[in-house]
């Protein structure tokens, strides 16, 4: 199972952590894993290319964590919109494949 955890500061999403493999199918044929990866990776690219957000990232096999380190409100607002769009996509996948992806939210951690 893949677990995606969203971290909030107030109402803003300021970090995302994804870990594990969905296990829906074998590597290279796992459509659930591919969908989750595409949504998360697109959001992280948008944080860089659209929001121009400064981030701290950790990536390794089966694990990704990204925390926004920018402090100006315009960047944080744009980043939050991007991450909330990512959340909507992940919720949709999770509702269709609840045994393979779990979405968790942690409030006011940072």
Buried (B, 14 or more C-beta within 10 A) or exposed (E): BBEBBBBBBEEBBBBBBBBBBBEBEEEEEBEBBBBBBEBBEBBBEBBEEEBEBBBEEEEEEEEBBBBBEBEEEEBBEBBBBBBBBBBEBBEEBBEEBEEBBBBEEEEEEE
